[in-house]
Amino acid sequence: MTLVAPTVADYETSADLATLLVRTTEGGALSVPAETLRLSCKCAHCTRARFDDRFPEAFPGIAITEIGDLGYGVNISFSDGHNRGIYPKPYLLSLAGR
């Protein structure tokens, strides 16, 4: 039996803005907490902060303020003002545990 990874169809936030909901073309829905997304940002700014040991260990109360669909993934803006993170679809699925 061959397992096929789900295909991302759409994104939205939960009502409290604390979770990214990812709908798949197969009819499923996955979710990724905003804090997980913020901690997993791989932009140059966050990568450098990790390298310099200045990256926070947690982002309590962080919220998603905007989602920009880029086709191959999403750009997510957060309530702390960070808006540089780009999350390709395969990376989102891995963060959702798929």
C-alpha positions in Angstrom: 0.0 0.0 0.0 1.3 3.4 -0.9 0.7 6.4 1.4 0.0 9.7 -0.3 0.7 12.9 1.5 -2.3 15.2 1.6 -2.5 18.2 -0.7 -3.1 21.6 0.8 -6.2 23.4 -0.5 -6.8 26.3 1.8 -5.8 28.1 5.0 -7.5 30.1 7.7 -7.1 30.9 11.4 -9.1 29.7 14.3 -11.5 32.2 15.8 -9.0 33.1 18.6 -6.2 33.5 16.0 -4.1 31.0 18.0 -4.1 28.2 15.3 -3.6 27.9 11.6 -6.2 25.6 10.1 -5.0 23.8 6.9 -7.7 22.2 4.8 -6.6 19.5 2.4 -8.1 18.6 -1.0 -8.9 15.2 0.4 -11.4 16.9 2.8 -9.3 16.7 5.9 -8.2 19.5 8.2 -4.9 19.9 10.0 -4.0 22.5 12.6 -0.8 24.1 13.7 -0.6 26.3 16.8 0.6 29.9 16.1 3.3 29.4 18.7 4.7 26.4 16.8 4.7 28.4 13.6 6.5 31.3 15.2 9.1 29.1 16.9 9.6 27.3 13.5 10.2 30.3 11.4 13.2 29.9 9.1 13.6 33.4 7.8 17.0 35.0 7.9 16.2 37.2 10.9 15.1 34.2 13.0 17.9 32.0 11.8 20.4 34.7 12.8 18.7 35.1 16.2 19.1 31.4 16.8 22.7 31.5 15.7 23.4 34.4 18.1 21.4 32.6 20.9 18.9 35.5 21.0 15.8 33.6 19.8 13.1 33.2 22.4 12.2 29.7 23.8 8.5 30.5 23.7 6.0 33.0 22.3 3.1 32.8 24.8 -0.1 34.3 23.6 1.2 34.8 20.0 -1.6 35.3 17.4 -1.7 35.0 13.7 -2.7 38.4 12.3 -2.4 37.8 8.5 -2.0 34.9 6.1 -0.7 35.6 2.6 -1.2 32.7 0.1 1.9 32.4 -2.1 0.8 29.4 -4.1 3.6 27.2 -2.9 3.0 28.1 0.7 2.0 30.9 3.0 3.5 34.1 4.5 2.3 34.5 8.0 2.3 37.7 10.1 2.2 37.5 13.9 1.0 39.7 16.7 4.6 40.5 17.8 5.1 42.3 14.4 7.1 39.5 12.8 6.0 39.1 9.2 9.0 37.5 7.4 8.2 33.8 7.7 7.4 31.8 4.6 6.1 28.3 5.2 6.1 26.1 2.1 3.3 23.5 2.0 5.5 20.5 2.7 6.9 22.3 5.8 3.4 23.2 7.0 2.4 19.6 6.7 5.4 18.5 8.7 4.6 21.0 11.4 1.1 19.6 11.5 2.6 16.1 12.0 1.8 14.7 8.5 
